[in-house]
């Protein structure tokens, strides 16, 4: 009987397990490289920049194109009667005219347009890296805000333990009321921190989703830790990332070249153009049966830019001035980039040093101090405020550690935005649009 009951119970348990809905699988964690790929593929601003490059490329065939030929169809010397067989000069005419630029400005205009394509491509590449850096920053902000929330959760557990212990001592007559109140106040402060950290995480998640081209809603997906990397003490490698191949500098170089070509093309417009005209006249048989030969004509004309020369040279001077301004802007941009990289490297080194000191020394020491204070309080050799002080000190140092880790990740993100050199950060970036 006992075996039968056992078998029936096992069968019932098996049926219940089969009938139960399958357990929900934990959400797959996102990692930074996956997020960067999603930003490159789904960000609408980057899509708009790619469309701008396509538009610039479509302008190249139009730049410097010859004027379209002119086709004439009409009648010549038609009498009032409207008859084509009364007058010998009455003709039905077909004509064709073509204006031919002789100055070479069409080729120069196309070179200007190609430089514009290069400028747009470099600007799109720079925007690509800037948005990847923004995504890196938002990712780090979300991850470390969640980490601080986790620290706050742990601290709340410690505070719950201290509240229970202090209340038990007070109720037994071995403790003081102010110990209970102080522990409860510290617990309430921890709960306020927890709410603030959760709000920081949600805000960072919303920014990250927007950069990925999505509406906010991925708050439940866990994030993998940002990749750990060692920042070189010598800033030379980072500073060398700002060279002539940098997309921002390539963009400005291309814009200067575009304006120089445009200035040359404008001045060439003062050169005369050649116009070729040809026509063919069809003549009908006259009254009385007299036949007539058809007639043709051809002319060459040269446009004399008497009144346009001053305007074209003024336009060329304007474009040259814009090119000079672009060259000065390029020099300023190079200096700004070098200064920015140097500053970011200094911030990264300081944050890295802080992380090492906090993680290897300060937090470890504070955790030992808390263990010692708690043991002493448990056996009654110290007051509650010492345990509270040790717990609060450890909690604060752990928050400082996460802030330093976040600052380090932020410096790396800004370096990526400035240079696009993911290889120097040990991470593979999705490809950018290049010309």
VOTORVO-308095 format. One record per residue (C-alpha): z, y, x; residue number from 1. Coordinates in nm, 4 decimals. Example, Ala and Ser with C-alpha at 12.3 -4.5 7.8 and 13.67 -1.06 7.14 Angstrom:
REM VOTORVO-308095
(site (0.7800 -0.4500 1.2300) 1)
(site (0.7140 -0.1060 1.3670) 2)
This chain:
REM VOTORVO-308095
(site (0.0000 0.0000 0.0000) 1)
(site (0.0888 0.2379 0.2803) 2)
(site (-0.2428 0.1708 0.4579) 3)
(site (-0.4342 0.2310 0.1336) 4)
(site (-0.2607 0.5618 0.0799) 5)
(site (-0.3325 0.6609 0.4392) 6)
(site (-0.7002 0.5727 0.4018) 7)
(site (-0.7257 0.7649 0.0753) 8)
(site (-0.5595 1.0668 0.2333) 9)
(site (-0.8000 1.0563 0.5289) 10)
(site (-1.0966 1.0258 0.2918) 11)
(site (-0.9728 1.3224 0.0862) 12)
(site (-0.9269 1.5293 0.4006) 13)
(site (-1.2790 1.4449 0.5185) 14)
(site (-1.4270 1.5403 0.1809) 15)
(site (-1.2332 1.8663 0.1830) 16)
(site (-1.3622 1.9513 0.5277) 17)
(site (-1.7182 1.8756 0.4198) 18)
(site (-1.6840 2.0856 0.1059) 19)
(site (-1.5263 2.3790 0.2874) 20)
(site (-1.7652 2.6613 0.3815) 21)
(site (-1.8631 2.6648 0.7481) 22)
(site (-1.6499 2.8884 0.9649) 23)
(site (-1.8111 3.2198 1.0501) 24)
(site (-1.9447 3.2294 1.4020) 25)
(site (-1.8035 3.5025 1.6188) 26)
(site (-2.0404 3.7931 1.6667) 27)
(site (-2.2398 3.7713 1.9870) 28)
(site (-2.1224 4.0325 2.2336) 29)
(site (-2.3571 4.3064 2.3431) 30)
(site (-2.4085 4.3732 2.7118) 31)
(site (-2.5231 4.6950 2.8733) 32)
(site (-2.8682 4.5757 2.9802) 33)
(site (-2.9453 4.4564 2.6267) 34)
(site (-2.8370 4.7931 2.4862) 35)
(site (-3.0587 4.9788 2.7342) 36)
(site (-3.3563 4.7657 2.6340) 37)
(site (-3.2914 4.8461 2.2685) 38)
(site (-3.2719 5.2177 2.3466) 39)
(site (-3.6026 5.2068 2.5354) 40)
(site (-3.7711 5.0233 2.2487) 41)
(site (-3.6130 5.1862 1.9439) 42)
(site (-3.5126 5.5427 2.0232) 43)
(site (-3.7257 5.7771 1.8069) 44)
(site (-3.7165 6.0652 2.0541) 45)
(site (-3.8587 5.8466 2.3285) 46)
(site (-4.1274 5.7282 2.0865) 47)
(site (-4.2142 6.0933 2.0219) 48)
(site (-4.2424 6.1577 2.3957) 49)
(site (-4.4812 5.8634 2.4297) 50)
(site (-4.6915 6.0091 2.1495) 51)
(site (-4.7001 6.3433 2.3323) 52)
(site (-4.8383 6.1667 2.6396) 53)
(site (-5.1031 6.0001 2.4234) 54)
(site (-5.1947 6.3389 2.2760) 55)
(site (-5.2294 6.4920 2.6230) 56)
(site (-5.4494 6.2030 2.7294) 57)
(site (-5.6725 6.2524 2.4254) 58)
(site (-5.7299 6.6156 2.5270) 59)
(site (-5.8900 6.5223 2.8603) 60)
(site (-6.2393 6.4371 2.7262) 61)
(site (-6.2398 6.7598 2.5256) 62)
(site (-6.1426 6.9776 2.8195) 63)
(site (-6.4399 7.1564 2.9695) 64)
(site (-6.6892 6.9823 2.7421) 65)
(site (-7.0291 7.1464 2.7068) 66)
(site (-7.0895 7.3434 2.3884) 67)
(site (-7.2577 7.1355 2.1206) 68)
(site (-7.6346 7.1765 2.0953) 69)
(site (-7.7701 7.3935 1.8162) 70)
(site (-8.0372 7.2495 1.5865) 71)
(site (-8.2571 7.4894 1.3864) 72)
(site (-8.4580 7.4042 1.0762) 73)
(site (-8.6485 7.6757 0.8933) 74)
(site (-8.9719 7.8486 0.8054) 75)
(site (-9.1485 8.1331 0.9848) 76)
(site (-9.3773 8.4079 0.8478) 77)
(site (-9.3908 8.2815 0.4910) 78)
(site (-9.5722 8.5241 0.2535) 79)
(site (-9.4142 8.6512 -0.0648) 80)
(site (-9.6171 8.4006 -0.2623) 81)
(site (-9.4271 8.1213 -0.0946) 82)
(site (-9.7445 7.9356 0.0031) 83)
(site (-9.7749 7.7771 0.3470) 84)
(site (-10.1570 7.7682 0.3452) 85)
(site (-10.2371 8.1386 0.3193) 86)
(site (-10.1358 8.2865 0.6560) 87)
(site (-10.2169 8.1340 0.9958) 88)
(site (-9.8700 8.2211 1.1345) 89)
(site (-9.6775 8.0472 0.8562) 90)
(site (-9.4962 7.7499 1.0048) 91)
(site (-9.2206 7.5046 0.9361) 92)
(site (-8.9978 7.5184 1.2441) 93)
(site (-8.7689 7.2726 1.4225) 94)
(site (-8.5638 7.4115 1.7091) 95)
(site (-8.3042 7.2928 1.9587) 96)
(site (-8.0845 7.5045 2.1856) 97)
(site (-7.8336 7.4008 2.4511) 98)
(site (-7.5987 7.6164 2.6539) 99)
(site (-7.5454 7.4799 3.0067) 100)
(site (-7.2439 7.5990 3.2116) 101)
(site (-7.3509 7.6459 3.5719) 102)
(site (-7.0155 7.7550 3.7162) 103)
(site (-6.8531 7.4114 3.7451) 104)
(site (-6.5645 7.5212 3.5259) 105)
(site (-6.5959 7.2144 3.3022) 106)
(site (-6.4930 6.9799 3.5831) 107)
(site (-6.2075 7.2107 3.6808) 108)
(site (-6.0890 7.2230 3.3191) 109)
(site (-6.0842 6.8428 3.3064) 110)
(site (-5.8783 6.8309 3.6250) 111)
(site (-5.6345 7.0744 3.4628) 112)
(site (-5.6109 6.8498 3.1567) 113)
(site (-5.5498 6.5422 3.3731) 114)
(site (-5.2689 6.7272 3.5503) 115)
(site (-5.1262 6.8011 3.2039) 116)
(site (-5.1272 6.4274 3.1273) 117)
(site (-4.9419 6.3609 3.4525) 118)
(site (-4.6867 6.6296 3.3633) 119)
(site (-4.6285 6.4845 3.0156) 120)
(site (-4.5971 6.1333 3.1573) 121)
(site (-4.3400 6.2429 3.4141) 122)
(site (-4.1468 6.4351 3.1462) 123)
(site (-4.1460 6.1254 2.9236) 124)
(site (-4.0197 5.9168 3.2150) 125)
(site (-3.7417 6.1660 3.2818) 126)
(site (-3.6442 6.1638 2.9133) 127)
(site (-3.6413 5.7828 2.9304) 128)
(site (-3.3829 5.7876 3.2081) 129)
(site (-3.1796 6.0629 3.0439) 130)
(site (-3.1496 5.8633 2.7229) 131)
(site (-3.0588 5.5478 2.9136) 132)
(site (-2.7848 5.7470 3.0863) 133)
(site (-2.6627 5.8767 2.7495) 134)
(site (-2.6554 5.5198 2.6173) 135)
(site (-2.4616 5.4040 2.9247) 136)
(site (-2.2088 5.6829 2.8649) 137)
(site (-2.1744 5.6000 2.4933) 138)
(site (-2.1386 5.2285 2.5762) 139)
(site (-1.8622 5.2996 2.8284) 140)
(site (-1.6884 5.5385 2.5872) 141)
(site (-1.6895 5.2742 2.3127) 142)
(site (-1.5763 4.9938 2.5421) 143)
(site (-1.2886 5.1828 2.7031) 144)
(site (-1.1759 5.3358 2.3737) 145)
(site (-1.1498 4.9789 2.2437) 146)
(site (-0.9625 4.8855 2.5619) 147)
(site (-0.7138 5.1681 2.5022) 148)
(site (-0.6742 5.0521 2.1440) 149)
(site (-0.5942 4.7061 2.2810) 150)
(site (-0.3326 4.8564 2.5120) 151)
(site (-0.1871 5.0403 2.2136) 152)
(site (-0.1723 4.7131 2.0179) 153)
(site (0.0160 4.5499 2.3064) 154)
(site (0.2485 4.8478 2.3277) 155)
(site (0.3172 4.8254 1.9567) 156)
(site (0.4187 4.4626 2.0073) 157)
(site (0.6584 4.5690 2.2843) 158)
(site (0.7960 4.8451 2.0624) 159)
(site (0.8430 4.6021 1.7711) 160)
(site (1.0399 4.3770 2.0032) 161)
(site (1.2572 4.6657 2.1222) 162)
(site (1.3159 4.7879 1.7660) 163)
(site (1.4270 4.4418 1.6554) 164)
(site (1.6523 4.4010 1.9561) 165)
(site (1.8108 4.7453 1.9272) 166)
(site (1.8643 4.7025 1.5542) 167)
(site (2.0240 4.3602 1.6078) 168)
(site (2.2592 4.5076 1.8669) 169)
(site (2.3453 4.8029 1.6489) 170)
(site (2.4198 4.5775 1.3504) 171)
(site (2.6388 4.3571 1.5702) 172)
(site (2.8303 4.6606 1.6940) 173)
(site (2.7078 4.6283 2.0525) 174)
(site (2.4425 4.9017 2.0322) 175)
(site (2.3956 5.2643 1.9325) 176)
(site (2.2048 5.4207 1.6463) 177)
(site (2.0168 5.6581 1.8763) 178)
(site (1.8684 5.3554 2.0557) 179)
(site (1.7264 5.2301 1.7262) 180)
(site (1.5858 5.5727 1.6353) 181)
(site (1.4341 5.6238 1.9774) 182)
(site (1.2604 5.2853 1.9660) 183)
(site (1.1265 5.3546 1.6158) 184)
(site (0.9968 5.6963 1.7249) 185)
(site (0.8206 5.5417 2.0236) 186)
(site (0.6628 5.2816 1.7969) 187)
(site (0.5376 5.5546 1.5617) 188)
(site (0.3846 5.7421 1.8564) 189)
(site (0.2060 5.4238 1.9618) 190)
(site (0.0638 5.3835 1.6117) 191)
(site (-0.0698 5.7408 1.6260) 192)
(site (-0.2345 5.6625 1.9615) 193)
(site (-0.3874 5.3482 1.8126) 194)
(site (-0.5448 5.5462 1.5275) 195)
(site (-0.6855 5.8030 1.7707) 196)
(site (-0.8312 5.5366 1.9995) 197)
(site (-0.9951 5.3564 1.7064) 198)
(site (-1.1503 5.6865 1.5978) 199)
(site (-1.2844 5.7413 1.9524) 200)
(site (-1.4365 5.3955 1.9475) 201)
(site (-1.6059 5.4505 1.6105) 202)
(site (-1.7497 5.7849 1.7234) 203)
(site (-1.8864 5.6339 2.0454) 204)
(site (-2.0296 5.3396 1.8518) 205)
(site (-2.2066 5.5787 1.6155) 206)
(site (-2.3622 5.7633 1.9112) 207)
(site (-2.4678 5.4337 2.0648) 208)
(site (-2.6271 5.3132 1.7410) 209)
(site (-2.8174 5.6419 1.7037) 210)
(site (-2.9507 5.6106 2.0580) 211)
(site (-3.0664 5.2583 1.9735) 212)
(site (-3.2534 5.3963 1.6735) 213)
(site (-3.0148 5.2452 1.4190) 214)
(site (-2.7851 5.3696 1.1480) 215)
(site (-2.4120 5.3364 1.2301) 216)
(site (-2.2848 4.9902 1.1501) 217)
(site (-2.2333 4.7797 1.4637) 218)
(site (-1.8626 4.8570 1.4998) 219)
(site (-1.7642 4.4914 1.4688) 220)
(site (-1.9873 4.3652 1.7506) 221)
(site (-1.7838 4.3205 2.0696) 222)
(site (-1.9029 4.4756 2.3936) 223)
(site (-1.9124 4.3064 2.7297) 224)
(site (-1.7382 4.4977 3.0092) 225)
(site (-1.9658 4.7437 3.1890) 226)
(site (-2.0973 4.5950 3.5134) 227)
(site (-1.8646 4.6367 3.8079) 228)
(site (-2.0241 4.7910 4.1140) 229)
(site (-1.9110 4.9395 4.4415) 230)
(site (-2.0019 5.3018 4.5050) 231)
(site (-2.1104 5.3549 4.8677) 232)
(site (-1.8827 5.5906 5.0577) 233)
(site (-2.1825 5.7578 5.2235) 234)
(site (-2.3714 5.9699 4.9675) 235)
(site (-2.6940 5.9527 5.1698) 236)
(site (-2.8450 5.6694 4.9625) 237)
(site (-2.7727 5.8499 4.6373) 238)
(site (-2.8979 6.1857 4.7629) 239)
(site (-3.2164 6.0245 4.8934) 240)
(site (-3.3025 5.9393 4.5320) 241)
(site (-3.4098 6.3019 4.4880) 242)
(site (-3.7489 6.3032 4.6605) 243)
(site (-4.1050 6.4002 4.5742) 244)
(site (-4.1376 6.0860 4.3587) 245)
(site (-3.8591 6.2031 4.1278) 246)
(site (-4.0035 6.2353 3.7735) 247)
(site (-3.8668 6.5864 3.7197) 248)
(site (-4.0254 6.7108 4.0416) 249)
(site (-4.3497 6.5268 3.9695) 250)
(site (-4.3603 6.6929 3.6292) 251)
(site (-4.3209 7.0405 3.7791) 252)
(site (-4.5747 6.9679 4.0544) 253)
(site (-4.8246 6.8568 3.7907) 254)
(site (-4.7614 7.1675 3.5794) 255)
(site (-4.8227 7.3894 3.8824) 256)
(site (-5.1489 7.2037 3.9512) 257)
(site (-5.2488 7.2333 3.5861) 258)
(site (-5.1983 7.6101 3.5899) 259)
(site (-5.3853 7.6491 3.9208) 260)
(site (-5.6845 7.4613 3.7837) 261)
(site (-5.6669 7.6609 3.4609) 262)
(site (-5.6738 7.9850 3.6632) 263)
(site (-5.9817 7.8705 3.8542) 264)
(site (-6.1548 7.7640 3.5339) 265)
(site (-6.0781 8.1014 3.3724) 266)
(site (-6.2333 8.2909 3.6635) 267)
(site (-6.5409 8.0686 3.6570) 268)
(site (-6.6018 8.1752 3.2966) 269)
(site (-6.7192 8.5105 3.4362) 270)
(site (-7.0183 8.3299 3.5883) 271)
(site (-7.3398 8.3371 3.3820) 272)
(site (-7.4339 8.0377 3.1685) 273)
(site (-7.7867 7.9121 3.1185) 274)
(site (-7.9211 7.8666 2.7671) 275)
(site (-8.2268 7.6474 2.7053) 276)
(site (-8.4159 7.6816 2.3784) 277)
(site (-8.7144 7.4888 2.2452) 278)
(site (-8.8881 7.4898 1.9081) 279)
(site (-9.1828 7.3241 1.7398) 280)
(site (-9.3815 7.4762 1.4533) 281)
(site (-9.5785 7.2736 1.2000) 282)
(site (-9.8814 7.4589 1.0510) 283)
(site (-10.0660 7.3421 0.7431) 284)
(site (-10.4402 7.3421 0.6727) 285)
(site (-10.5430 7.6809 0.5374) 286)
(site (-10.7235 7.7449 0.2158) 287)
(site (-11.0871 7.6654 0.2630) 288)
(site (-11.0047 7.3546 0.4689) 289)
(site (-10.9571 7.5170 0.8091) 290)
(site (-10.7192 7.3103 1.0205) 291)
(site (-10.4664 7.4632 1.2591) 292)
(site (-10.2885 7.3370 1.5685) 293)
(site (-9.9094 7.3108 1.5659) 294)
(site (-9.7236 7.5480 1.7991) 295)
(site (-9.4274 7.5130 2.0334) 296)
(site (-9.2153 7.7483 2.2369) 297)
(site (-8.9500 7.7236 2.5091) 298)
(site (-8.7211 7.9829 2.6614) 299)
(site (-8.4566 8.0069 2.9296) 300)
(site (-8.1821 8.2654 2.8811) 301)
(site (-7.8898 8.3675 3.0996) 302)
(site (-7.5703 8.5058 2.9519) 303)
(site (-7.4555 8.8171 3.1383) 304)
(site (-7.0731 8.8401 3.1180) 305)
(site (-7.0687 9.2169 3.1542) 306)
(site (-6.7835 9.2758 2.9132) 307)
(site (-6.5990 8.9438 2.9537) 308)
(site (-6.5470 8.9478 3.3320) 309)
(site (-6.2402 9.1680 3.3261) 310)
(site (-6.0786 8.9561 3.0560) 311)
(site (-6.1476 8.6277 3.2369) 312)
(site (-6.0120 8.7551 3.5682) 313)
(site (-5.7005 8.8804 3.3887) 314)
(site (-5.6516 8.5380 3.2331) 315)
(site (-5.6901 8.3767 3.5741) 316)
(site (-5.4289 8.6109 3.7205) 317)
(site (-5.1952 8.5204 3.4361) 318)
(site (-5.2319 8.1465 3.5000) 319)
(site (-5.1791 8.1986 3.8745) 320)
(site (-4.8569 8.3874 3.7995) 321)
(site (-4.7438 8.0992 3.5783) 322)
(site (-4.8204 7.8569 3.8605) 323)
(site (-4.6139 8.0682 4.1023) 324)
(site (-4.3280 8.0660 3.8524) 325)
(site (-4.3605 7.6892 3.8214) 326)
(site (-4.3422 7.6480 4.1986) 327)
(site (-4.0210 7.8522 4.2079) 328)
(site (-3.8834 7.6458 3.9193) 329)
(site (-3.9680 7.3303 4.1075) 330)
(site (-3.7710 7.4483 4.4112) 331)
(site (-3.4742 7.5377 4.1892) 332)
(site (-3.4926 7.1994 4.0151) 333)
(site (-3.4853 7.0161 4.3482) 334)
(site (-3.1745 7.2076 4.4533) 335)
(site (-3.0066 7.1454 4.1170) 336)
(site (-3.0823 6.7740 4.1325) 337)
(site (-2.9463 6.7428 4.4853) 338)
(site (-2.6316 6.9336 4.3906) 339)
(site (-2.5904 6.7249 4.0758) 340)
(site (-2.6228 6.3971 4.2638) 341)
(site (-2.3750 6.5127 4.5294) 342)
(site (-2.1234 6.6156 4.2611) 343)
(site (-2.1641 6.2905 4.0681) 344)
(site (-2.1169 6.0877 4.3859) 345)
(site (-1.7942 6.2737 4.4623) 346)
(site (-1.6701 6.2101 4.1068) 347)
(site (-1.7616 5.8427 4.1307) 348)
(site (-1.5828 5.7980 4.4631) 349)
(site (-1.2682 5.9681 4.3271) 350)
(site (-1.2745 5.7592 4.0086) 351)
(site (-1.3322 5.4393 4.2062) 352)
(site (-1.0379 5.5189 4.4322) 353)
(site (-0.8193 5.5910 4.1307) 354)
(site (-0.9199 5.2640 3.9653) 355)
(site (-0.8307 5.0639 4.2739) 356)
(site (-0.4951 5.2341 4.3198) 357)
(site (-0.4008 5.2071 3.9548) 358)
(site (-0.5128 4.8459 3.9108) 359)
(site (-0.3852 4.7072 4.2427) 360)
(site (-0.0630 4.9029 4.2869) 361)
(site (0.0589 5.1288 4.0082) 362)
(site (0.0071 4.9067 3.7038) 363)
(site (0.1304 4.5966 3.8853) 364)
(site (0.4452 4.7789 3.9972) 365)
(site (0.5094 4.9259 3.6534) 366)
(site (0.4703 4.5838 3.4914) 367)
(site (0.7320 4.4407 3.7272) 368)
(site (0.9596 4.7340 3.6505) 369)
(site (0.9268 4.6680 3.2780) 370)
(site (1.0051 4.2987 3.3233) 371)
(site (1.3121 4.3890 3.5268) 372)
(site (1.4291 4.6497 3.2735) 373)
(site (1.3801 4.4128 2.9840) 374)
(site (1.5734 4.1374 3.1589) 375)
(site (1.8544 4.3789 3.2385) 376)
(site (1.8634 4.5055 2.8808) 377)
(site (1.8655 4.1506 2.7437) 378)
(site (2.1740 4.0586 2.9430) 379)
(site (2.3362 4.3928 2.8611) 380)
(site (2.3441 4.5477 3.2097) 381)
(site (2.1340 4.8526 3.1200) 382)
(site (2.0656 5.0832 2.8271) 383)
(site (1.7716 5.0662 2.5920) 384)
(site (1.6323 5.3977 2.7120) 385)
(site (1.5585 5.2443 3.0526) 386)
(site (1.3547 4.9650 2.8946) 387)
(site (1.1836 5.2215 2.6727) 388)
(site (1.1091 5.4386 2.9726) 389)
(site (0.9656 5.1442 3.1678) 390)
(site (0.7504 5.0331 2.8712) 391)
(site (0.6243 5.3844 2.8135) 392)
(site (0.5479 5.4316 3.1854) 393)
(site (0.3485 5.1074 3.1974) 394)
(site (0.1627 5.2027 2.8803) 395)
(site (0.0735 5.5454 3.0184) 396)
(site (-0.0458 5.4038 3.3502) 397)
(site (-0.2629 5.1494 3.1726) 398)
(site (-0.4194 5.4332 2.9742) 399)
(site (-0.4749 5.6260 3.2969) 400)
(site (-0.6478 5.3170 3.4380) 401)
(site (-0.8871 5.2930 3.1420) 402)
(site (-0.9591 5.6675 3.1669) 403)
(site (-1.0404 5.6281 3.5365) 404)
(site (-1.2659 5.3292 3.4634) 405)
(site (-1.4380 5.5336 3.1941) 406)
(site (-1.4805 5.8261 3.4335) 407)
(site (-1.6373 5.5918 3.6898) 408)
(site (-1.8799 5.4550 3.4316) 409)
(site (-1.9581 5.8110 3.3200) 410)
(site (-2.0417 5.9143 3.6766) 411)
(site (-2.2736 5.6155 3.7073) 412)
(site (-2.4377 5.7088 3.3749) 413)
(site (-2.4955 6.0667 3.4902) 414)
(site (-2.6431 5.9413 3.8167) 415)
(site (-2.8842 5.7282 3.6155) 416)
(site (-2.9784 6.0300 3.4017) 417)
(site (-3.0387 6.2380 3.7127) 418)
(site (-3.2400 5.9869 3.9123) 419)
(site (-3.3386 5.6821 3.7090) 420)
(site (-3.2402 5.4630 4.0056) 421)
(site (-3.0902 5.1626 3.8329) 422)
(site (-3.1443 4.9591 4.1502) 423)
(site (-2.8809 5.1688 4.3292) 424)
(site (-2.6388 5.0821 4.0479) 425)
(site (-2.7169 4.7107 4.0538) 426)
(site (-2.8701 4.7026 3.7053) 427)
(site (-3.2234 4.6284 3.5874) 428)
(site (-3.3670 4.9017 3.3678) 429)
(site (-3.6377 4.8611 3.1053) 430)
(site (-3.9653 5.0068 3.2337) 431)
(site (-4.0515 5.3686 3.1638) 432)
(site (-4.3905 5.5043 3.0647) 433)
(site (-4.5847 5.5995 3.3763) 434)
(site (-4.9225 5.7459 3.4445) 435)
